[in-house]
């Protein structure tokens, strides 16, 4: 069984989908550690509620957060790193140590609406302003740049004529949760 470490900055609903998918046997893995750069992150609370070690590692606490994260990844025998709304670039040393085993979920059909500053509500606002009729979810490998790594999977979500940013965000997030489990179960094939 693989160990997944989840890095998250926000509420942690994608983390919860991963935890639930593992607990239901849909993903042949367990979440062994959750790390957040945000001490008030809902992801840390969700991890603690599930009995998963949860760490706040940020520049406010550590001079070199990347080094600290890497130390804990090794200590907890991490096989796969999943970024679930993590808003920081990954340290080059972590990218090297976990090459091809770091994944991110993004709320659009990359390469559209990706890159620095394109996260959460910003993405959905750009999609609506561009008059798109569909958007979606992308899971990709993480490389040194924002949202440019190899695409592992994508699914589409319709943009409806009367969508507000909030309504579209909710529709995409609901699909994120199911797509995440589907994709991780494929990445981590049962042994």
C-alpha positions as CSV (number, residue, x, y, z in Angstrom):
1,X,0.0,0.0,0.0
2,X,1.3,3.4,-1.0
3,X,1.7,6.4,1.3
4,X,0.3,9.6,0.0
5,X,1.3,12.9,1.5
6,X,-1.1,15.7,0.7
7,X,0.0,19.4,0.6
8,X,-2.9,21.8,0.9
9,X,-3.4,25.5,1.7
10,X,-7.2,25.8,2.0
11,X,-10.3,24.1,3.2
12,X,-9.2,20.6,2.4
13,X,-12.2,19.3,0.5
14,X,-10.0,17.6,-2.1
15,X,-8.0,16.1,0.8
16,X,-11.2,14.7,2.3
17,X,-12.1,13.1,-1.1
18,X,-8.7,11.4,-1.0
19,X,-9.1,10.2,2.6
20,X,-12.6,8.9,1.8
21,X,-11.4,7.2,-1.4
22,X,-8.6,5.4,0.5
23,X,-10.9,4.4,3.4
24,X,-13.5,3.0,0.9
25,X,-10.8,0.9,-0.8
26,X,-11.1,2.9,-4.1
27,X,-7.5,4.1,-3.8
28,X,-4.9,1.4,-2.9
29,X,-3.1,3.8,-0.5
30,X,-3.4,5.7,2.7
31,X,-2.9,9.4,3.5
32,X,0.1,9.3,5.8
33,X,0.8,13.0,6.3
34,X,-0.8,16.4,5.6
35,X,1.3,19.5,5.3
36,X,0.0,23.1,5.0
37,X,1.7,26.5,4.6
38,X,-1.4,28.0,6.3
39,X,-1.8,27.5,10.0
40,X,-5.6,28.1,9.7
41,X,-6.1,25.6,6.8
42,X,-9.1,23.5,7.1
43,X,-7.0,20.7,5.6
44,X,-5.0,20.5,8.9
45,X,-8.2,20.2,10.9
46,X,-9.6,17.5,8.5
47,X,-6.3,15.5,8.9
48,X,-6.3,15.7,12.6
49,X,-10.0,14.7,12.7
50,X,-9.0,11.6,10.6
51,X,-6.1,10.8,12.9
52,X,-3.5,11.7,10.2
53,X,-0.3,13.6,11.2
54,X,-0.7,17.3,10.2
55,X,2.0,19.8,10.0
56,X,2.1,23.6,9.5
57,X,5.4,24.4,7.6
58,X,5.8,27.9,6.3
59,X,8.4,30.7,5.9
60,X,6.9,32.2,9.1
61,X,8.1,29.2,11.0
62,X,11.1,27.9,9.1
63,X,13.9,29.6,7.2
64,X,13.9,26.8,4.6
65,X,10.4,25.3,4.5
66,X,11.4,23.0,1.6
67,X,14.1,21.3,3.6
68,X,11.7,20.8,6.5
69,X,9.0,19.4,4.2
70,X,11.5,17.0,2.6
71,X,12.7,15.8,6.1
72,X,9.1,14.9,7.0
73,X,8.3,13.3,3.6
74,X,11.2,10.9,4.2
75,X,10.4,10.4,7.9
76,X,6.8,9.4,7.0
77,X,8.0,7.1,4.1
78,X,6.0,9.1,1.5
79,X,5.6,7.4,-1.9
80,X,3.4,10.0,-3.7
81,X,2.9,13.7,-3.0
82,X,-0.5,15.2,-4.0
83,X,-1.1,19.0,-4.1
84,X,-4.7,19.7,-3.3
85,X,-5.0,23.5,-3.4
86,X,-1.4,24.1,-2.3
87,X,-0.4,27.6,-3.3
88,X,3.4,27.4,-3.1
89,X,6.0,26.3,-5.6
90,X,7.6,23.0,-4.7
91,X,11.2,23.1,-3.6
92,X,13.6,21.9,-6.4
93,X,15.1,19.3,-4.0
94,X,11.7,17.8,-3.4
95,X,11.0,17.8,-7.2
96,X,14.3,15.9,-7.7
97,X,13.7,13.4,-4.9
98,X,10.1,12.6,-5.9
99,X,10.4,13.1,-9.7
100,X,7.3,11.8,-11.5
101,X,5.6,11.1,-8.1
102,X,4.2,14.6,-7.4
103,X,0.7,15.5,-8.7
104,X,-1.5,18.5,-8.7
105,X,-5.2,19.1,-9.3
106,X,-6.2,22.2,-11.2
107,X,-9.8,23.6,-11.8
108,X,-9.6,24.1,-15.5
109,X,-8.6,22.3,-18.7
110,X,-4.9,23.1,-18.8
111,X,-3.0,24.6,-20.5
112,X,-6.0,27.1,-20.5
113,X,-6.3,29.2,-17.3
114,X,-3.1,28.0,-15.6
115,X,0.0,29.7,-14.3
116,X,0.9,31.9,-11.4
117,X,-2.1,33.5,-9.7
118,X,-4.6,31.2,-11.5
119,X,-6.2,29.3,-8.7
120,X,-9.6,29.0,-7.1
121,X,-12.1,31.7,-7.9
122,X,-9.6,33.5,-10.3
123,X,-9.7,30.5,-12.7
124,X,-13.5,30.4,-12.7
125,X,-13.8,34.2,-13.2
126,X,-11.4,34.0,-16.2
127,X,-13.4,31.1,-17.7
128,X,-16.7,33.0,-17.5
129,X,-15.2,36.3,-18.7
130,X,-13.8,34.4,-21.8
131,X,-17.2,33.1,-22.7
132,X,-16.2,29.4,-22.5
133,X,-19.0,26.8,-22.8
134,X,-16.9,24.2,-20.9
135,X,-14.2,24.0,-18.4
136,X,-13.0,21.1,-16.3
137,X,-10.5,19.5,-14.1
138,X,-6.9,18.6,-14.8
139,X,-4.5,16.4,-12.9
140,X,-0.9,16.8,-13.9
141,X,2.6,15.9,-12.7
142,X,4.4,18.8,-11.0
143,X,7.5,20.4,-12.5
144,X,9.4,23.6,-11.6
145,X,6.7,25.9,-13.2
146,X,3.1,26.5,-12.2
147,X,0.6,24.1,-14.1
148,X,3.0,23.0,-16.9
149,X,3.7,19.4,-16.0
150,X,2.6,16.4,-18.0
151,X,-1.2,16.0,-18.0
152,X,-2.3,12.7,-16.5
153,X,-6.0,13.2,-16.9
154,X,-8.7,15.7,-17.7
155,X,-12.5,15.8,-17.5
156,X,-14.9,18.4,-18.7
157,X,-17.5,20.4,-16.8
158,X,-20.2,22.5,-18.6
159,X,-20.3,26.3,-18.2
160,X,-24.0,27.2,-18.3
161,X,-25.3,30.5,-19.6
162,X,-26.5,31.8,-16.2
163,X,-23.5,30.6,-14.2
164,X,-22.0,32.9,-11.6
165,X,-18.4,32.4,-10.5
166,X,-19.6,30.8,-7.3
167,X,-22.0,28.4,-9.0
168,X,-19.4,27.3,-11.6
169,X,-16.8,26.9,-8.8
170,X,-19.2,24.6,-6.9
171,X,-19.9,22.5,-10.0
172,X,-16.2,22.1,-10.8
173,X,-15.3,21.3,-7.2
174,X,-17.9,18.5,-7.0
175,X,-16.4,17.0,-10.1
176,X,-12.9,17.4,-8.7
177,X,-13.7,15.2,-5.8
178,X,-14.9,12.3,-7.9
179,X,-12.3,12.7,-10.7
180,X,-9.5,12.8,-8.0
181,X,-10.5,9.4,-6.7
182,X,-10.9,8.0,-10.2
183,X,-7.5,9.2,-11.3
184,X,-5.6,8.3,-8.1
185,X,-7.0,4.8,-8.2
186,X,-5.6,4.5,-11.8
187,X,-2.2,6.0,-10.8
188,X,-1.9,3.7,-7.8
189,X,-2.9,0.4,-9.4
190,X,-3.8,-2.3,-7.0
191,X,-1.0,-4.8,-6.4
